[in-house]
Amino acid sequence: MADPSFLDTDTGRRLAYHRTEGAGPGVVFLGGFKSDMEGTKALWLQDWARARGRAFLRFDYSGHGQSSGVFTEGCIGDWAADARAVLERLMTGPQILVGSSMGGWIALLLARAMPGRIAGLVTIAAAPDFTEDSMWAGFDAAQRDELMTKGQIALPSDYGAPYVITRRLIEEGRANLVLRAPLDLAFPVRFLQGTADKDVDMAVALRLLDHAEGPDIRLALVKGADHRFSDPDCLALVGAAVAEVSARAVIP
């Protein structure tokens, strides 16, 4: 496998990425919490884009994968800044964002901050505001006390080592919530969600659909699909959603 390229950002972080040249609008994959750009969905989408001659970008947030930094020192604002840096400096023109889990939240932040660079949006089990609505809201009194006094707690994970959740992650996340204020998405949007997702409840997708405003927003629920959303049928749905958003996008 080819070695990644690296982007040095104005924040002093060094971000690993793989970019495929091609026609626009390009497709940018935004990964999930503590995931990296070598996951099934990222690599499948790269192949999908290459087969169609489309530009494509996958990358690692700081503290993730092959990028610089320590995961426990990062937060939502940092990772959104990373995504904005790669979008601004590595891709030209409006892009189709594909955000998985936390990447869905990051994609919504980018859509709010720089709508002119977004041609369309596809989310997969989007997890907007999860630091507040899932983590903090789900902590009991003892966990909240430990987080506030010690600065971090460890949570069990189905994906390997426990997740270390820091006080900074929770507190800084409150500055980046997207479900508490108007969320205007003026481009084609497709939300994809599995009904058997144990990490992001189906209610989150319904809340996001109800909250977002725009002329072309749809939610597809896949009965029995889990959070990974990576079996062949789910991946085909991702590709179909990107193709539909691309076809309906209005590029200035």
Sequence and secondary structure as in RCSB ss.txt:
>XXXX:A:sequence
MADPSFLDTDTGRRLAYHRTEGAGPGVVFLGGFKSDMEGTKALWLQDWARARGRAFLRFDYSGHGQSSGVFTEGC
IGDWAADARAVLERLMTGPQILVGSSMGGWIALLLARAMPGRIAGLVTIAAAPDFTEDSMWAGFDAAQRDELMTK
GQIALPSDYGAPYVITRRLIEEGRANLVLRAPLDLAFPVRFLQGTADKDVDMAVALRLLDHAEGPDIRLALVKGA
DHRFSDPDCLALVGAAVAEVSARAVIP
>XXXX:A:secstr
    EEEE TTS EEEEEEE  EEEEEEEE  TT  TTSHHHHHHHHHHHHTTEEEEEE  TTSTTSSS GGG  
HHHHHHHHHHHHHHH  S EEEEEETHHHHHHHHHHHH GGGEEEEEEES  TTHIIIIIIHH  HHHHHHHHHH
SEEEEEETTEEEEEEEHHHHHHHGGG SSSS EE  S EEEEEETT SSS HHHHHHHHHHEE SSEEEEEETT 
 TT  SHHHHHHHHHHHHHHHHH    
